[in-house]
Amino acid sequence: MRYLLLLLFLIPFLASCATPRPAPGAFESAEQRIEAAVAAGAEEHSPVELRFAREKLAEARKGMEER
């Protein structure tokens, strides 16, 4: 009985840990938003945040290619 209860609690926990694949247009949307930020002057006003966003997008693309 203990094992059954443990299994009943463990399965939903493990299922919640699975990461879903991003939507097909997620990377394009992120790229468009970065370009919109550049057009709004992000390179001048917040270059560190812009670089961080570009690095994170590149990491996400690399991660998707590796999986």
Sequence and secondary structure as in RCSB ss.txt:
>XXXX:A:sequence
MRYLLLLLFLIPFLASCATPRPAPGAFESAEQRIEAAVAAGAEEHSPVELRFAREKLAEARKGMEER
>XXXX:A:secstr
 HHHHHHHHHHHHHHHH      TTHHHHHHHHHHHHHHTTHHHH HHHHHHHHHHHHHHHHHHHH 
